């Protein structure tokens, strides 16, 4: 299909972009920000979005790159997925970001799509939002009034909606370094290769003396926003990372307390129903994939 007509605006600076967005909101016009365009363009073509104007941030200076800033890694909003994957700082200090980014679509999309654009698009089926909430990332937004920090837990408001205010632009994300003792894994179930996740699980597990001291679990496509599997996180605390307990069996298999804890992954979630999966199937996938992700991260 052909998108509806829209105006195209390419600001020369971030300040100009913020003023354009603020003025558009004041006048009641629906304006969308575009960077890599890998998520927005399909919506335009299908006429699921028909803004009055597009504000192109793709060539603005200073919003691209990865920096090691001591206790966190800062990723500029216009950094492409491919640049994130090739960053030594990401691979060494925040590997969960790299693991999830490697599953985003295909190489062509990863060379054009941007880290900040994927997060600001706020699709709960996207891979990076679940990672952001699992790692307690902090989003940095800029407006004509200055900068604002938004914790990941407060950034995602609803399906394709964020808490960015009118006139605000996402300029980067702080990803905390979790330090020694942590393991990471991203487990994703898709209908076909390179497709959106039917369900995905981002897991970070810290072990001490053979037991799980702390777990962080982010769920992809289990609600209108990315979710933390809080019940499973709490149930996992203190459990042994050894596989199973040979002293107890249930219907023909070795009892595994970690599996039981991961069985609480879907508690409090409201998984959607669509052509690909019903809510009960997504809940089942969340339990199974959480177990796999936690086992892989814990090992």
C-alpha positions in Angstrom: 0.0 0.0 0.0 0.9 3.7 -0.4 1.2 5.8 2.8 -1.1 8.8 3.3 0.4 12.2 2.4 2.5 13.8 5.1 5.0 16.7 5.4 8.7 15.9 5.8 10.9 17.9 8.2 14.6 17.4 8.7 15.8 19.6 11.5 19.4 20.7 11.6 19.8 20.4 15.4 18.3 18.6 18.3 17.0 21.9 19.7 15.2 22.6 16.5 13.7 19.1 16.5 12.4 19.7 20.0 10.8 23.0 19.1 9.2 21.5 16.0 7.6 18.7 18.0 6.4 21.1 20.7 4.9 23.4 18.2 3.2 20.6 16.4 1.6 19.3 19.6 0.4 22.8 20.5 -1.3 23.1 17.1 -2.9 19.7 17.4 -1.0 18.1 14.6 0.0 14.4 14.8 3.8 14.3 14.2 6.0 11.2 14.2 9.7 11.0 14.8 11.6 8.8 12.3 15.2 7.6 12.6 16.0 4.3 10.9 12.4 3.8 10.0 12.4 0.0 10.2 9.3 -0.1 12.5 7.5 3.1 11.5 7.6 2.7 7.7 5.5 -0.6 7.7 2.9 1.1 9.8 2.8 4.0 7.3 2.5 1.7 4.3 -0.4 -0.2 5.9 -2.0 3.1 7.0 -2.0 2.0 10.6 -0.3 5.4 11.2 -1.0 8.5 9.2 0.8 11.4 10.7 0.6 15.0 9.4 4.4 15.1 9.3 7.5 13.1 9.9 10.5 14.7 11.7 13.6 13.0 10.6 16.3 12.8 13.3 18.5 10.4 11.3 21.4 12.8 10.6 21.4 14.8 13.9 24.9 14.9 15.4 25.8 13.6 18.8 23.1 11.0 19.2 25.1 8.0 17.9 27.7 5.8 19.5 28.4 3.6 22.6 30.3 4.9 25.6 31.7 3.1 28.7 30.9 5.5 31.5 32.2 3.6 34.5 29.1 2.2 36.2 27.0 2.0 33.1 27.2 1.9 29.3 25.6 4.8 27.5 24.0 3.9 24.1 23.0 6.9 21.9 19.5 6.7 20.5 20.6 6.8 16.8 23.1 3.9 17.3 22.2 1.2 14.9 21.6 -2.4 16.0 24.7 -3.5 14.1 26.8 -0.9 15.8 25.5 -2.1 19.2 26.4 -5.7 18.3 30.0 -4.7 17.3 30.6 -2.6 20.4 33.3 -4.1 22.7 31.7 -2.3 25.7 28.3 -3.8 25.0 29.7 -7.3 24.6 31.8 -7.1 27.7 29.7 -5.2 30.2 26.0 -5.5 29.1 26.0 -8.8 27.1 22.2 -9.2 27.5 21.8 -6.3 25.2 23.9 -7.9 22.6 22.2 -11.3 22.9 18.7 -9.7 22.3 19.9 -7.4 19.6 21.3 -10.3 17.6 17.8 -11.7 17.3 16.3 -8.5 15.9 14.9 -9.1 12.4 17.7 -9.6 9.9 21.1 -8.0 9.0 19.5 -5.5 6.6 17.2 -4.2 9.3 19.9 -4.2 11.9 22.1 -2.0 9.7 19.3 0.6 9.4 17.2 0.2 12.6 18.3 2.2 15.7 18.5 1.2 19.3 16.6 4.2 20.5 14.0 4.0 17.7 13.2 0.4 18.6 12.7 1.3 22.3 10.7 4.5 21.6 8.5 2.5 19.2 7.4 0.6 22.3 6.1 -2.5 20.6 5.7 -5.1 23.4 6.7 -7.8 20.8 10.1 -6.0 20.3 13.1 -7.7 21.9 14.8 -4.7 23.5 12.0 -3.3 25.7 12.1 -6.5 27.8 15.9 -6.2 28.2 15.5 -2.6 29.3 13.1 -3.4 32.1 15.1 -6.5 33.2 18.3 -4.4 33.5 16.6 -1.3 35.0 17.9 0.9 32.2 17.4 4.7 32.4 16.1 6.6 29.3 17.4 10.1 28.7 14.9 12.5 27.0 15.6 16.0 25.8 13.1 18.8 25.3 13.4 22.6 24.8 13.2 22.8 28.7 16.2 20.5 29.2 16.9 16.8 29.9 14.9 14.3 31.9 15.6 10.8 33.2 13.0 8.1 32.9 13.4 4.7 34.5 12.6 1.8 32.2 9.8 0.7 34.5 8.1 4.0 33.9 8.9 4.5 30.2 6.4 2.1 28.5 2.9 3.3 28.9 0.8 1.1 26.6 0.9 -0.6 23.3 3.1 1.6 21.0 3.0 4.4 23.7 5.6 5.8 26.0 5.7 8.4 28.7 7.8 10.8 26.5 6.1 14.2 26.7 5.2 16.4 23.7 8.4 18.0 22.4 10.7 15.4 24.0 13.2 13.3 22.1 14.9 10.2 23.3 18.6 10.9 23.1 20.1 7.8 24.7 19.9 5.0 27.3 22.0 4.2 30.3 22.5 0.5 30.7 23.8 -0.4 34.2 26.7 -2.8 34.6 25.7 -5.6 36.9 29.2 -6.8 37.6 30.7 -10.1 38.5 28.6 -13.2 39.3 25.9 -12.4 36.7 24.9 -14.6 33.8 22.7 -13.6 30.9 20.5 -15.2 28.3 17.7 -14.2 25.9 15.3 -16.9 24.8 12.9 -16.2 22.0 10.1 -18.2 20.3 9.0 -17.1 16.8 6.6 -18.3 14.2 9.3 -18.0 11.5 12.9 -16.9 11.4 13.3 -13.1 11.6 9.7 -12.6 12.8 8.5 -10.8 15.9 8.6 -12.8 19.1 5.5 -14.7 20.0 7.1 -14.7 23.5 10.6 -13.8 24.6 12.4 -13.9 27.9 15.4 -11.8 28.9 17.1 -13.3 32.0 19.9 -12.0 34.2 20.9 -14.4 37.1 23.4 -13.8 39.8 24.8 -16.9 41.6 26.6 -17.3 44.8 28.0 -20.6 46.1 26.0 -22.6 43.7 22.6 -20.9 44.4 20.6 -18.1 42.8 21.1 -15.0 44.8 19.1 -12.7 42.5 17.2 -13.0 39.2 15.8 -10.4 36.8 13.4 -11.6 34.2 11.9 -9.4 31.4 9.0 -10.7 29.3 8.4 -9.9 25.6 4.9 -9.9 24.2 3.1 -10.9 27.4 1.0 -7.7 27.7 0.6 -4.2 26.3 4.0 -3.3 27.7 7.2 -5.3 28.5 6.9 -6.9 32.0 9.0 -8.1 34.8 8.2 -11.7 36.0 8.4 -10.6 39.7 6.8 -13.7 41.1 9.3 -16.0 39.4 12.2 -13.7 40.4 11.2 -14.0 44.0 10.6 -17.7 43.9 14.0 -18.3 42.3 15.9 -16.6 45.1 18.1 -19.0 47.1 17.5 -22.1 44.8 20.3 -24.3 43.9 21.6 -24.1 40.3 22.2 -27.9 40.3 19.8 -29.5 37.8 17.0 -31.1 39.8 16.7 -32.8 43.1 17.2 -36.6 42.9 15.3 -37.1 46.1 11.9 -36.2 44.8 10.1 -37.2 41.5 6.9 -36.0 39.9 5.2 -38.0 37.1 8.2 -39.8 35.8 10.8 -37.0 36.0 13.3 -35.6 38.4 11.8 -32.8 40.5 13.4 -29.4 39.7 12.6 -26.5 42.0 13.9 -24.0 39.5 11.3 -25.3 37.0 8.6 -24.8 39.6 9.7 -21.3 40.3 9.8 -20.4 36.6 6.2 -21.8 36.4 5.2 -18.5 38.0 6.6 -16.4 35.2 3.1 -15.6 33.7 1.6 -14.5 37.0 0.1 -11.0 36.6 0.6 -10.9 32.9 -2.2 -10.3 30.3 -0.9 -11.9 27.2 -2.6 -10.9 23.9 -4.6 -13.1 21.6 -3.9 -12.9 17.8 -3.5 -15.0 14.7 -0.3 -16.5 16.1 -1.1 -17.5 19.7 -3.9 -17.5 22.3 -3.2 -16.1 25.8 -3.0 -19.6 27.4 -0.4 -20.7 24.9 1.7 -17.6 25.5 1.5 -18.2 29.2 2.8 -21.7 28.6 5.6 -20.4 26.5 6.5 -17.8 29.1 6.9 -20.6 31.7 9.0 -22.8 29.4 11.2 -20.1 28.0 11.8 -18.6 31.4 13.1 -21.9 32.6 15.4 -22.3 29.6 16.6 -18.7 29.9 17.2 -18.9 33.7 19.0 -22.3 33.4 21.3 -20.9 30.6 22.0 -17.7 32.5 22.6 -19.5 35.8 25.1 -21.8 34.2 
